[in-house]
Amino acid sequence: MFWKQYAYVVKENGLETFYNALIKRDPVLISEEVLGIVVDNQVQMDYIQAELMGFIEFMRKSLQNYHVDIQLSMSNEPEKETKFLTGKDKFSALARKNPNLHTLKNLFNLDIEY
């Protein structure tokens, strides 16, 4: 609960990268007093490292446990998100998930090539 609470605090302060890292995955319990944040790449790790001390202090105060620590680690799994190059690529991917998009496209005579 405190993890998500802090995520929304950093989002309000304009730290979107930190917010996304906190909500993308649940915290990993490394030991009784060590929590882990799994990040996607080195850029996120460097960005979060600079803001990590404030997060640790918040968690210690909220949990009333001053031995809690937070460690960063890099994800081993490759990014599954596809980067679309064109509107047609994006439409095709969305239409695979929801075939009704083809019906709507044809019904309203829409042009997806932009």
PDB file as gemmi writes it, atoms N, CA and C in Angstrom:
CRYST1    1.000    1.000    1.000  90.00  90.00  90.00 P 1                      
ATOM      1  N   MET A   1       0.829  -1.182   0.000  1.00  0.00           N  
ATOM      2  CA  MET A   1       0.000   0.000   0.000  1.00  0.00           C  
ATOM      3  C   MET A   1       0.880   1.255   0.000  1.00  0.00           C  
ATOM      4  N   PHE A   2       1.920   1.267   0.829  1.00  0.00           N  
ATOM      5  CA  PHE A   2       2.811   2.432   0.889  1.00  0.00           C  
ATOM      6  C   PHE A   2       3.596   2.585  -0.418  1.00  0.00           C  
ATOM      7  N   TRP A   3       3.901   1.452  -1.046  1.00  0.00           N  
ATOM      8  CA  TRP A   3       4.627   1.449  -2.318  1.00  0.00           C  
ATOM      9  C   TRP A   3       3.836   2.232  -3.365  1.00  0.00           C  
ATOM     10  N   LYS A   4       2.563   1.897  -3.505  1.00  0.00           N  
ATOM     11  CA  LYS A   4       1.690   2.576  -4.479  1.00  0.00           C  
ATOM     12  C   LYS A   4       1.458   4.033  -4.075  1.00  0.00           C  
ATOM     13  N   GLN A   5       1.336   4.274  -2.787  1.00  0.00           N  
ATOM     14  CA  GLN A   5       1.123   5.642  -2.300  1.00  0.00           C  
ATOM     15  C   GLN A   5       2.295   6.530  -2.721  1.00  0.00           C  
ATOM     16  N   TYR A   6       3.510   6.040  -2.548  1.00  0.00           N  
ATOM     17  CA  TYR A   6       4.678   6.823  -2.930  1.00  0.00           C  
ATOM     18  C   TYR A   6       4.743   6.998  -4.452  1.00  0.00           C  
ATOM     19  N   ALA A   7       4.297   5.977  -5.180  1.00  0.00           N  
ATOM     20  CA  ALA A   7       4.288   6.079  -6.645  1.00  0.00           C  
ATOM     21  C   ALA A   7       3.449   7.273  -7.090  1.00  0.00           C  
ATOM     22  N   TYR A   8       2.300   7.460  -6.473  1.00  0.00           N  
ATOM     23  CA  TYR A   8       1.445   8.582  -6.865  1.00  0.00           C  
ATOM     24  C   TYR A   8       2.020   9.924  -6.398  1.00  0.00           C  
ATOM     25  N   VAL A   9       2.764   9.911  -5.315  1.00  0.00           N  
ATOM     26  CA  VAL A   9       3.418  11.141  -4.857  1.00  0.00           C  
ATOM     27  C   VAL A   9       4.478  11.574  -5.876  1.00  0.00           C  
ATOM     28  N   VAL A  10       5.288  10.627  -6.362  1.00  0.00           N  
ATOM     29  CA  VAL A  10       6.331  10.995  -7.316  1.00  0.00           C  
ATOM     30  C   VAL A  10       5.734  11.381  -8.665  1.00  0.00           C  
ATOM     31  N   LYS A  11       4.587  10.796  -9.007  1.00  0.00           N  
ATOM     32  CA  LYS A  11       3.928  11.185 -10.262  1.00  0.00           C  
ATOM     33  C   LYS A  11       3.476  12.642 -10.192  1.00  0.00           C  
ATOM     34  N   GLU A  12       2.916  13.031  -9.054  1.00  0.00           N  
ATOM     35  CA  GLU A  12       2.475  14.413  -8.877  1.00  0.00           C  
ATOM     36  C   GLU A  12       3.645  15.389  -8.906  1.00  0.00           C  
ATOM     37  N   ASN A  13       4.829  14.910  -8.528  1.00  0.00           N  
ATOM     38  CA  ASN A  13       6.025  15.747  -8.534  1.00  0.00           C  
ATOM     39  C   ASN A  13       6.738  15.734  -9.887  1.00  0.00           C  
ATOM     40  N   GLY A  14       6.151  15.076 -10.878  1.00  0.00           N  
ATOM     41  CA  GLY A  14       6.712  15.094 -12.221  1.00  0.00           C  
ATOM     42  C   GLY A  14       7.770  14.046 -12.500  1.00  0.00           C  
ATOM     43  N   LEU A  15       7.902  13.053 -11.645  1.00  0.00           N  
ATOM     44  CA  LEU A  15       8.905  12.004 -11.848  1.00  0.00           C  
ATOM     45  C   LEU A  15       8.241  10.781 -12.491  1.00  0.00           C  
ATOM     46  N   GLU A  16       7.847  10.918 -13.742  1.00  0.00           N  
ATOM     47  CA  GLU A  16       7.097   9.877 -14.445  1.00  0.00           C  
ATOM     48  C   GLU A  16       7.888   8.571 -14.578  1.00  0.00           C  
ATOM     49  N   THR A  17       9.185   8.664 -14.812  1.00  0.00           N  
ATOM     50  CA  THR A  17      10.001   7.461 -14.962  1.00  0.00           C  
ATOM     51  C   THR A  17      10.004   6.640 -13.688  1.00  0.00           C  
ATOM     52  N   PHE A  18      10.163   7.310 -12.560  1.00  0.00           N  
ATOM     53  CA  PHE A  18      10.146   6.632 -11.266  1.00  0.00           C  
ATOM     54  C   PHE A  18       8.764   6.025 -11.020  1.00  0.00           C  
ATOM     55  N   TYR A  19       7.721   6.781 -11.305  1.00  0.00           N  
ATOM     56  CA  TYR A  19       6.354   6.312 -11.131  1.00  0.00           C  
ATOM     57  C   TYR A  19       6.118   5.042 -11.950  1.00  0.00           C  
ATOM     58  N   ASN A  20       6.512   5.058 -13.210  1.00  0.00           N  
ATOM     59  CA  ASN A  20       6.305   3.896 -14.081  1.00  0.00           C  
ATOM     60  C   ASN A  20       7.053   2.668 -13.584  1.00  0.00           C  
ATOM     61  N   ALA A  21       8.259   2.848 -13.068  1.00  0.00           N  
ATOM     62  CA  ALA A  21       9.027   1.727 -12.541  1.00  0.00           C  
ATOM     63  C   ALA A  21       8.365   1.142 -11.298  1.00  0.00           C  
ATOM     64  N   LEU A  22       7.758   2.003 -10.477  1.00  0.00           N  
ATOM     65  CA  LEU A  22       7.120   1.515  -9.253  1.00  0.00           C  
ATOM     66  C   LEU A  22       5.820   0.772  -9.525  1.00  0.00           C  
ATOM     67  N   ILE A  23       5.059   1.196 -10.520  1.00  0.00           N  
ATOM     68  CA  ILE A  23       3.770   0.549 -10.740  1.00  0.00           C  
ATOM     69  C   ILE A  23       3.821  -0.576 -11.769  1.00  0.00           C  
ATOM     70  N   LYS A  24       4.871  -0.645 -12.584  1.00  0.00           N  
ATOM     71  CA  LYS A  24       4.938  -1.667 -13.621  1.00  0.00           C  
ATOM     72  C   LYS A  24       5.008  -3.067 -13.033  1.00  0.00           C  
ATOM     73  N   ARG A  25       5.770  -3.224 -11.989  1.00  0.00           N  
ATOM     74  CA  ARG A  25       5.933  -4.530 -11.343  1.00  0.00           C  
ATOM     75  C   ARG A  25       5.753  -4.387  -9.836  1.00  0.00           C  
ATOM     76  N   ASP A  26       5.333  -5.462  -9.219  1.00  0.00           N  
ATOM     77  CA  ASP A  26       5.228  -5.469  -7.765  1.00  0.00           C  
ATOM     78  C   ASP A  26       6.633  -5.538  -7.166  1.00  0.00           C  
ATOM     79  N   PRO A  27       6.785  -5.041  -5.929  1.00  0.00           N  
ATOM     80  CA  PRO A  27       8.116  -5.122  -5.299  1.00  0.00           C  
ATOM     81  C   PRO A  27       8.505  -6.574  -5.066  1.00  0.00           C  
ATOM     82  N   VAL A  28       9.790  -6.821  -5.123  1.00  0.00           N  
ATOM     83  CA  VAL A  28      10.334  -8.154  -4.899  1.00  0.00           C  
ATOM     84  C   VAL A  28      10.880  -8.198  -3.479  1.00  0.00           C  
ATOM     85  N   LEU A  29      10.487  -9.196  -2.707  1.00  0.00           N  
ATOM     86  CA  LEU A  29      10.983  -9.354  -1.342  1.00  0.00           C  
ATOM     87  C   LEU A  29      12.277 -10.169  -1.405  1.00  0.00           C  
ATOM     88  N   ILE A  30      13.403  -9.480  -1.237  1.00  0.00           N  
ATOM     89  CA  ILE A  30      14.706 -10.130  -1.324  1.00  0.00           C  
ATOM     90  C   ILE A  30      15.042 -10.822  -0.009  1.00  0.00           C  
ATOM     91  N   SER A  31      14.811 -10.144   1.097  1.00  0.00           N  
ATOM     92  CA  SER A  31      14.937 -10.737   2.425  1.00  0.00           C  
ATOM     93  C   SER A  31      13.900 -10.047   3.303  1.00  0.00           C  
ATOM     94  N   GLU A  32      13.907 -10.315   4.590  1.00  0.00           N  
ATOM     95  CA  GLU A  32      12.893  -9.753   5.484  1.00  0.00           C  
ATOM     96  C   GLU A  32      12.913  -8.228   5.505  1.00  0.00           C  
ATOM     97  N   GLU A  33      14.063  -7.635   5.266  1.00  0.00           N  
ATOM     98  CA  GLU A  33      14.174  -6.181   5.351  1.00  0.00           C  
ATOM     99  C   GLU A  33      14.672  -5.531   4.064  1.00  0.00           C  
ATOM    100  N   VAL A  34      14.737  -6.290   2.987  1.00  0.00           N  
ATOM    101  CA  VAL A  34      15.219  -5.741   1.720  1.00  0.00           C  
ATOM    102  C   VAL A  34      14.165  -5.976   0.639  1.00  0.00           C  
ATOM    103  N   LEU A  35      13.738  -4.873   0.041  1.00  0.00           N  
ATOM    104  CA  LEU A  35      12.790  -4.914  -1.069  1.00  0.00           C  
ATOM    105  C   LEU A  35      13.539  -4.599  -2.356  1.00  0.00           C  
ATOM    106  N   GLY A  36      13.056  -5.110  -3.451  1.00  0.00           N  
ATOM    107  CA  GLY A  36      13.721  -4.875  -4.729  1.00  0.00           C  
ATOM    108  C   GLY A  36      12.813  -4.202  -5.736  1.00  0.00           C  
ATOM    109  N   ILE A  37      13.393  -3.316  -6.519  1.00  0.00           N  
ATOM    110  CA  ILE A  37      12.715  -2.694  -7.643  1.00  0.00           C  
ATOM    111  C   ILE A  37      13.379  -3.241  -8.899  1.00  0.00           C  
ATOM    112  N   VAL A  38      12.577  -3.814  -9.786  1.00  0.00           N  
ATOM    113  CA  VAL A  38      13.101  -4.319 -11.049  1.00  0.00           C  
ATOM    114  C   VAL A  38      12.824  -3.276 -12.119  1.00  0.00           C  
ATOM    115  N   VAL A  39      13.887  -2.835 -12.798  1.00  0.00           N  
ATOM    116  CA  VAL A  39      13.767  -1.819 -13.848  1.00  0.00           C  
ATOM    117  C   VAL A  39      14.103  -2.443 -15.198  1.00  0.00           C  
ATOM    118  N   ASP A  40      13.721  -1.759 -16.267  1.00  0.00           N  
ATOM    119  CA  ASP A  40      13.888  -2.300 -17.610  1.00  0.00           C  
ATOM    120  C   ASP A  40      15.252  -2.050 -18.229  1.00  0.00           C  
ATOM    121  N   ASN A  41      15.881  -0.920 -17.871  1.00  0.00           N  
ATOM    122  CA  ASN A  41      17.140  -0.580 -18.545  1.00  0.00           C  
ATOM    123  C   ASN A  41      18.024   0.268 -17.637  1.00  0.00           C  
ATOM    124  N   GLN A  42      19.231   0.521 -18.121  1.00  0.00           N  
ATOM    125  CA  GLN A  42      20.217   1.273 -17.340  1.00  0.00           C  
ATOM    126  C   GLN A  42      19.806   2.724 -17.146  1.00  0.00           C  
ATOM    127  N   VAL A  43      19.117   3.304 -18.112  1.00  0.00           N  
ATOM    128  CA  VAL A  43      18.678   4.692 -17.993  1.00  0.00           C  
ATOM    129  C   VAL A  43      17.724   4.834 -16.801  1.00  0.00           C  
ATOM    130  N   GLN A  44      16.752   3.915 -16.701  1.00  0.00           N  
ATOM    131  CA  GLN A  44      15.836   3.933 -15.555  1.00  0.00           C  
ATOM    132  C   GLN A  44      16.603   3.748 -14.254  1.00  0.00           C  
ATOM    133  N   MET A  45      17.559   2.835 -14.258  1.00  0.00           N  
ATOM    134  CA  MET A  45      18.321   2.558 -13.042  1.00  0.00           C  
ATOM    135  C   MET A  45      19.063   3.813 -12.573  1.00  0.00           C  
ATOM    136  N   ASP A  46      19.727   4.512 -13.497  1.00  0.00           N  
ATOM    137  CA  ASP A  46      20.457   5.724 -13.138  1.00  0.00           C  
ATOM    138  C   ASP A  46      19.518   6.816 -12.646  1.00  0.00           C  
ATOM    139  N   TYR A  47      18.382   6.962 -13.302  1.00  0.00           N  
ATOM    140  CA  TYR A  47      17.399   7.985 -12.936  1.00  0.00           C  
ATOM    141  C   TYR A  47      16.831   7.719 -11.539  1.00  0.00           C  
ATOM    142  N   ILE A  48      16.485   6.471 -11.278  1.00  0.00           N  
ATOM    143  CA  ILE A  48      15.868   6.116  -9.995  1.00  0.00           C  
ATOM    144  C   ILE A  48      16.895   6.142  -8.870  1.00  0.00           C  
ATOM    145  N   GLN A  49      18.125   5.780  -9.171  1.00  0.00           N  
ATOM    146  CA  GLN A  49      19.180   5.775  -8.159  1.00  0.00           C  
ATOM    147  C   GLN A  49      19.310   7.144  -7.489  1.00  0.00           C  
ATOM    148  N   ALA A  50      19.146   8.200  -8.281  1.00  0.00           N  
ATOM    149  CA  ALA A  50      19.268   9.552  -7.740  1.00  0.00           C  
ATOM    150  C   ALA A  50      18.118   9.893  -6.795  1.00  0.00           C  
ATOM    151  N   GLU A  51      16.955   9.271  -6.981  1.00  0.00           N  
ATOM    152  CA  GLU A  51      15.771   9.562  -6.167  1.00  0.00           C  
ATOM    153  C   GLU A  51      15.506   8.500  -5.098  1.00  0.00           C  
ATOM    154  N   LEU A  52      16.336   7.481  -5.043  1.00  0.00           N  
ATOM    155  CA  LEU A  52      16.077   6.318  -4.201  1.00  0.00           C  
ATOM    156  C   LEU A  52      16.102   6.607  -2.708  1.00  0.00           C  
ATOM    157  N   MET A  53      16.962   7.490  -2.259  1.00  0.00           N  
ATOM    158  CA  MET A  53      17.083   7.751  -0.821  1.00  0.00           C  
ATOM    159  C   MET A  53      15.781   8.303  -0.236  1.00  0.00           C  
ATOM    160  N   GLY A  54      15.111   9.178  -0.961  1.00  0.00           N  
ATOM    161  CA  GLY A  54      13.833   9.701  -0.500  1.00  0.00           C  
ATOM    162  C   GLY A  54      12.794   8.606  -0.375  1.00  0.00           C  
ATOM    163  N   PHE A  55      12.809   7.661  -1.314  1.00  0.00           N  
ATOM    164  CA  PHE A  55      11.872   6.537  -1.272  1.00  0.00           C  
ATOM    165  C   PHE A  55      12.155   5.631  -0.088  1.00  0.00           C  
ATOM    166  N   ILE A  56      13.428   5.372   0.168  1.00  0.00           N  
ATOM    167  CA  ILE A  56      13.802   4.529   1.317  1.00  0.00           C  
ATOM    168  C   ILE A  56      13.358   5.186   2.619  1.00  0.00           C  
ATOM    169  N   GLU A  57      13.590   6.475   2.742  1.00  0.00           N  
ATOM    170  CA  GLU A  57      13.168   7.192   3.956  1.00  0.00           C  
ATOM    171  C   GLU A  57      11.654   7.135   4.134  1.00  0.00           C  
ATOM    172  N   PHE A  58      10.903   7.312   3.043  1.00  0.00           N  
ATOM    173  CA  PHE A  58       9.442   7.236   3.110  1.00  0.00           C  
ATOM    174  C   PHE A  58       8.993   5.858   3.567  1.00  0.00           C  
ATOM    175  N   MET A  59       9.568   4.807   3.005  1.00  0.00           N  
ATOM    176  CA  MET A  59       9.175   3.447   3.362  1.00  0.00           C  
ATOM    177  C   MET A  59       9.549   3.131   4.807  1.00  0.00           C  
ATOM    178  N   ARG A  60      10.710   3.567   5.258  1.00  0.00           N  
ATOM    179  CA  ARG A  60      11.109   3.320   6.639  1.00  0.00           C  
ATOM    180  C   ARG A  60      10.155   3.986   7.616  1.00  0.00           C  
ATOM    181  N   LYS A  61       9.810   5.220   7.314  1.00  0.00           N  
ATOM    182  CA  LYS A  61       8.906   5.972   8.188  1.00  0.00           C  
ATOM    183  C   LYS A  61       7.501   5.366   8.164  1.00  0.00           C  
ATOM    184  N   SER A  62       7.016   5.023   6.988  1.00  0.00           N  
ATOM    185  CA  SER A  62       5.671   4.472   6.855  1.00  0.00           C  
ATOM    186  C   SER A  62       5.546   3.102   7.504  1.00  0.00           C  
ATOM    187  N   LEU A  63       6.561   2.268   7.337  1.00  0.00           N  
ATOM    188  CA  LEU A  63       6.531   0.917   7.902  1.00  0.00           C  
ATOM    189  C   LEU A  63       6.999   0.873   9.350  1.00  0.00           C  
ATOM    190  N   GLN A  64       7.508   1.988   9.831  1.00  0.00           N  
ATOM    191  CA  GLN A  64       8.079   2.093  11.176  1.00  0.00           C  
ATOM    192  C   GLN A  64       9.137   1.012  11.400  1.00  0.00           C  
ATOM    193  N   ASN A  65       9.968   0.851  10.380  1.00  0.00           N  
ATOM    194  CA  ASN A  65      11.062  -0.100  10.415  1.00  0.00           C  
ATOM    195  C   ASN A  65      12.252   0.579   9.752  1.00  0.00           C  
ATOM    196  N   TYR A  66      13.225   1.003  10.550  1.00  0.00           N  
ATOM    197  CA  TYR A  66      14.343   1.774  10.035  1.00  0.00           C  
ATOM    198  C   TYR A  66      15.494   0.901   9.530  1.00  0.00           C  
ATOM    199  N   HIS A  67      15.223  -0.393   9.406  1.00  0.00           N  
ATOM    200  CA  HIS A  67      16.223  -1.298   8.827  1.00  0.00           C  
ATOM    201  C   HIS A  67      15.876  -1.678   7.393  1.00  0.00           C  
ATOM    202  N   VAL A  68      14.716  -1.224   6.900  1.00  0.00           N  
ATOM    203  CA  VAL A  68      14.289  -1.536   5.540  1.00  0.00           C  
ATOM    204  C   VAL A  68      15.234  -0.884   4.539  1.00  0.00           C  
ATOM    205  N   ASP A  69      15.567  -1.634   3.503  1.00  0.00           N  
ATOM    206  CA  ASP A  69      16.406  -1.120   2.435  1.00  0.00           C  
ATOM    207  C   ASP A  69      15.760  -1.499   1.102  1.00  0.00           C  
ATOM    208  N   ILE A  70      16.095  -0.778   0.062  1.00  0.00           N  
ATOM    209  CA  ILE A  70      15.553  -1.035  -1.270  1.00  0.00           C  
ATOM    210  C   ILE A  70      16.708  -1.132  -2.247  1.00  0.00           C  
ATOM    211  N   GLN A  71      16.692  -2.191  -3.039  1.00  0.00           N  
ATOM    212  CA  GLN A  71      17.749  -2.407  -4.023  1.00  0.00           C  
ATOM    213  C   GLN A  71      17.165  -2.388  -5.424  1.00  0.00           C  
ATOM    214  N   LEU A  72      17.953  -1.914  -6.359  1.00  0.00           N  
ATOM    215  CA  LEU A  72      17.563  -1.903  -7.771  1.00  0.00           C  
ATOM    216  C   LEU A  72      18.188  -3.091  -8.483  1.00  0.00           C  
ATOM    217  N   SER A  73      17.434  -3.649  -9.427  1.00  0.00           N  
ATOM    218  CA  SER A  73      17.998  -4.702 -10.267  1.00  0.00           C  
ATOM    219  C   SER A  73      17.433  -4.548 -11.673  1.00  0.00           C  
ATOM    220  N   MET A  74      18.156  -5.066 -12.632  1.00  0.00           N  
ATOM    221  CA  MET A  74      17.766  -4.956 -14.035  1.00  0.00           C  
ATOM    222  C   MET A  74      16.972  -6.204 -14.419  1.00  0.00           C  
ATOM    223  N   SER A  75      15.937  -6.010 -15.225  1.00  0.00           N  
ATOM    224  CA  SER A  75      15.098  -7.103 -15.700  1.00  0.00           C  
ATOM    225  C   SER A  75      15.860  -7.952 -16.707  1.00  0.00           C  
ATOM    226  N   ASN A  76      15.672  -9.264 -16.628  1.00  0.00           N  
ATOM    227  CA  ASN A  76      16.319 -10.168 -17.573  1.00  0.00           C  
ATOM    228  C   ASN A  76      15.453 -10.449 -18.785  1.00  0.00           C  
ATOM    229  N   GLU A  77      14.164 -10.169 -18.676  1.00  0.00           N  
ATOM    230  CA  GLU A  77      13.272 -10.464 -19.790  1.00  0.00           C  
ATOM    231  C   GLU A  77      13.250  -9.301 -20.780  1.00  0.00           C  
ATOM    232  N   PRO A  78      13.232  -9.612 -22.063  1.00  0.00           N  
ATOM    233  CA  PRO A  78      13.212  -8.544 -23.073  1.00  0.00           C  
ATOM    234  C   PRO A  78      11.874  -7.823 -23.072  1.00  0.00           C  
ATOM    235  N   GLU A  79      11.887  -6.596 -23.545  1.00  0.00           N  
ATOM    236  CA  GLU A  79      10.654  -5.806 -23.642  1.00  0.00           C  
ATOM    237  C   GLU A  79       9.716  -6.490 -24.619  1.00  0.00           C  
ATOM    238  N   LYS A  80       8.465  -6.672 -24.205  1.00  0.00           N  
ATOM    239  CA  LYS A  80       7.486  -7.314 -25.062  1.00  0.00           C  
ATOM    240  C   LYS A  80       6.697  -6.294 -25.868  1.00  0.00           C  
ATOM    241  N   GLU A  81       6.810  -5.042 -25.520  1.00  0.00           N  
ATOM    242  CA  GLU A  81       6.062  -3.999 -26.200  1.00  0.00           C  
ATOM    243  C   GLU A  81       6.651  -3.754 -27.577  1.00  0.00           C  
ATOM    244  N   THR A  82       5.783  -3.732 -28.563  1.00  0.00           N  
ATOM    245  CA  THR A  82       6.200  -3.504 -29.939  1.00  0.00           C  
ATOM    246  C   THR A  82       6.158  -2.017 -30.240  1.00  0.00           C  
ATOM    247  N   LYS A  83       7.174  -1.554 -30.872  1.00  0.00           N  
ATOM    248  CA  LYS A  83       7.202  -0.160 -31.304  1.00  0.00           C  
ATOM    249  C   LYS A  83       6.654  -0.101 -32.724  1.00  0.00           C  
ATOM    250  N   PHE A  84       5.593   0.670 -32.920  1.00  0.00           N  
ATOM    251  CA  PHE A  84       4.952   0.759 -34.217  1.00  0.00           C  
ATOM    252  C   PHE A  84       5.580   1.877 -35.032  1.00  0.00           C  
ATOM    253  N   LEU A  85       5.813   1.587 -36.295  1.00  0.00           N  
ATOM    254  CA  LEU A  85       6.428   2.572 -37.172  1.00  0.00           C  
ATOM    255  C   LEU A  85       5.389   3.414 -37.897  1.00  0.00           C  
ATOM    256  N   THR A  86       4.260   2.810 -38.226  1.00  0.00           N  
ATOM    257  CA  THR A  86       3.233   3.537 -38.965  1.00  0.00           C  
ATOM    258  C   THR A  86       1.867   3.305 -38.334  1.00  0.00           C  
ATOM    259  N   GLY A  87       0.893   4.092 -38.750  1.00  0.00           N  
ATOM    260  CA  GLY A  87      -0.474   3.923 -38.279  1.00  0.00           C  
ATOM    261  C   GLY A  87      -1.051   2.593 -38.725  1.00  0.00           C  
ATOM    262  N   LYS A  88      -0.641   2.150 -39.913  1.00  0.00           N  
ATOM    263  CA  LYS A  88      -1.125   0.867 -40.433  1.00  0.00           C  
ATOM    264  C   LYS A  88      -0.632  -0.293 -39.565  1.00  0.00           C  
ATOM    265  N   ASP A  89       0.628  -0.235 -39.114  1.00  0.00           N  
ATOM    266  CA  ASP A  89       1.167  -1.267 -38.227  1.00  0.00           C  
ATOM    267  C   ASP A  89       0.392  -1.311 -36.913  1.00  0.00           C  
ATOM    268  N   LYS A  90       0.127  -0.146 -36.391  1.00  0.00           N  
ATOM    269  CA  LYS A  90      -0.599  -0.063 -35.127  1.00  0.00           C  
ATOM    270  C   LYS A  90      -2.021  -0.603 -35.296  1.00  0.00           C  
ATOM    271  N   PHE A  91      -2.680  -0.228 -36.375  1.00  0.00           N  
ATOM    272  CA  PHE A  91      -4.032  -0.718 -36.630  1.00  0.00           C  
ATOM    273  C   PHE A  91      -4.033  -2.239 -36.748  1.00  0.00           C  
ATOM    274  N   SER A  92      -3.076  -2.807 -37.448  1.00  0.00           N  
ATOM    275  CA  SER A  92      -3.005  -4.261 -37.619  1.00  0.00           C  
ATOM    276  C   SER A  92      -2.852  -4.972 -36.282  1.00  0.00           C  
ATOM    277  N   ALA A  93      -2.010  -4.427 -35.419  1.00  0.00           N  
ATOM    278  CA  ALA A  93      -1.812  -5.029 -34.109  1.00  0.00           C  
ATOM    279  C   ALA A  93      -3.083  -4.958 -33.269  1.00  0.00           C  
ATOM    280  N   LEU A  94      -3.756  -3.806 -33.303  1.00  0.00           N  
ATOM    281  CA  LEU A  94      -4.998  -3.655 -32.545  1.00  0.00           C  
ATOM    282  C   LEU A  94      -6.106  -4.529 -33.140  1.00  0.00           C  
ATOM    283  N   ALA A  95      -6.140  -4.670 -34.451  1.00  0.00           N  
ATOM    284  CA  ALA A  95      -7.159  -5.487 -35.102  1.00  0.00           C  
ATOM    285  C   ALA A  95      -6.962  -6.971 -34.796  1.00  0.00           C  
ATOM    286  N   ARG A  96      -5.737  -7.401 -34.562  1.00  0.00           N  
ATOM    287  CA  ARG A  96      -5.511  -8.793 -34.144  1.00  0.00           C  
ATOM    288  C   ARG A  96      -6.135  -9.046 -32.779  1.00  0.00           C  
ATOM    289  N   LYS A  97      -6.092  -8.038 -31.922  1.00  0.00           N  
ATOM    290  CA  LYS A  97      -6.694  -8.180 -30.594  1.00  0.00           C  
ATOM    291  C   LYS A  97      -8.211  -8.056 -30.652  1.00  0.00           C  
ATOM    292  N   ASN A  98      -8.721  -7.194 -31.557  1.00  0.00           N  
ATOM    293  CA  ASN A  98     -10.150  -6.960 -31.678  1.00  0.00           C  
ATOM    294  C   ASN A  98     -10.527  -6.884 -33.159  1.00  0.00           C  
ATOM    295  N   PRO A  99     -10.976  -8.020 -33.733  1.00  0.00           N  
ATOM    296  CA  PRO A  99     -11.311  -8.068 -35.162  1.00  0.00           C  
ATOM    297  C   PRO A  99     -12.459  -7.136 -35.559  1.00  0.00           C  
ATOM    298  N   ASN A 100     -13.242  -6.665 -34.604  1.00  0.00           N  
ATOM    299  CA  ASN A 100     -14.336  -5.752 -34.917  1.00  0.00           C  
ATOM    300  C   ASN A 100     -13.829  -4.427 -35.486  1.00  0.00           C  
ATOM    301  N   LEU A 101     -12.571  -4.123 -35.302  1.00  0.00           N  
ATOM    302  CA  LEU A 101     -12.015  -2.888 -35.858  1.00  0.00           C  
ATOM    303  C   LEU A 101     -12.069  -2.888 -37.387  1.00  0.00           C  
ATOM    304  N   HIS A 102     -11.911  -4.059 -37.996  1.00  0.00           N  
ATOM    305  CA  HIS A 102     -12.019  -4.139 -39.462  1.00  0.00           C  
ATOM    306  C   HIS A 102     -13.438  -3.794 -39.897  1.00  0.00           C  
ATOM    307  N   THR A 103     -14.416  -4.282 -39.139  1.00  0.00           N  
ATOM    308  CA  THR A 103     -15.814  -3.981 -39.458  1.00  0.00           C  
ATOM    309  C   THR A 103     -16.072  -2.482 -39.380  1.00  0.00           C  
ATOM    310  N   LEU A 104     -15.601  -1.852 -38.317  1.00  0.00           N  
ATOM    311  CA  LEU A 104     -15.783  -0.405 -38.158  1.00  0.00           C  
ATOM    312  C   LEU A 104     -15.063   0.372 -39.258  1.00  0.00           C  
ATOM    313  N   LYS A 105     -13.867  -0.062 -39.576  1.00  0.00           N  
ATOM    314  CA  LYS A 105     -13.098   0.606 -40.626  1.00  0.00           C  
ATOM    315  C   LYS A 105     -13.857   0.562 -41.947  1.00  0.00           C  
ATOM    316  N   ASN A 106     -14.393  -0.601 -42.281  1.00  0.00           N  
ATOM    317  CA  ASN A 106     -15.128  -0.743 -43.540  1.00  0.00           C  
ATOM    318  C   ASN A 106     -16.474  -0.030 -43.493  1.00  0.00           C  
ATOM    319  N   LEU A 107     -17.152  -0.100 -42.368  1.00  0.00           N  
ATOM    320  CA  LEU A 107     -18.467   0.514 -42.234  1.00  0.00           C  
ATOM    321  C   LEU A 107     -18.401   2.033 -42.412  1.00  0.00           C  
ATOM    322  N   PHE A 108     -17.390   2.650 -41.810  1.00  0.00           N  
ATOM    323  CA  PHE A 108     -17.256   4.104 -41.867  1.00  0.00           C  
ATOM    324  C   PHE A 108     -16.287   4.572 -42.953  1.00  0.00           C  
ATOM    325  N   ASN A 109     -15.800   3.622 -43.758  1.00  0.00           N  
ATOM    326  CA  ASN A 109     -14.881   3.937 -44.851  1.00  0.00           C  
ATOM    327  C   ASN A 109     -13.689   4.774 -44.363  1.00  0.00           C  
ATOM    328  N   LEU A 110     -13.024   4.254 -43.327  1.00  0.00           N  
ATOM    329  CA  LEU A 110     -11.904   4.976 -42.720  1.00  0.00           C  
ATOM    330  C   LEU A 110     -10.591   4.649 -43.423  1.00  0.00           C  
ATOM    331  N   ASP A 111      -9.722   5.643 -43.451  1.00  0.00           N  
ATOM    332  CA  ASP A 111      -8.392   5.472 -44.040  1.00  0.00           C  
ATOM    333  C   ASP A 111      -7.387   5.430 -42.893  1.00  0.00           C  
ATOM    334  N   ILE A 112      -6.667   4.324 -42.768  1.00  0.00           N  
ATOM    335  CA  ILE A 112      -5.724   4.198 -41.658  1.00  0.00           C  
ATOM    336  C   ILE A 112      -4.284   4.475 -42.084  1.00  0.00           C  
ATOM    337  N   GLU A 113      -4.064   4.741 -43.328  1.00  0.00           N  
ATOM    338  CA  GLU A 113      -2.703   4.983 -43.809  1.00  0.00           C  
ATOM    339  C   GLU A 113      -2.342   6.456 -43.655  1.00  0.00           C  
ATOM    340  N   TYR A 114      -1.659   6.772 -42.569  1.00  0.00           N  
ATOM    341  CA  TYR A 114      -1.212   8.141 -42.328  1.00  0.00           C  
ATOM    342  C   TYR A 114       0.165   8.129 -41.763  1.00  0.00           C  
TER     343      TYR A 114                                                      
END                                                                             
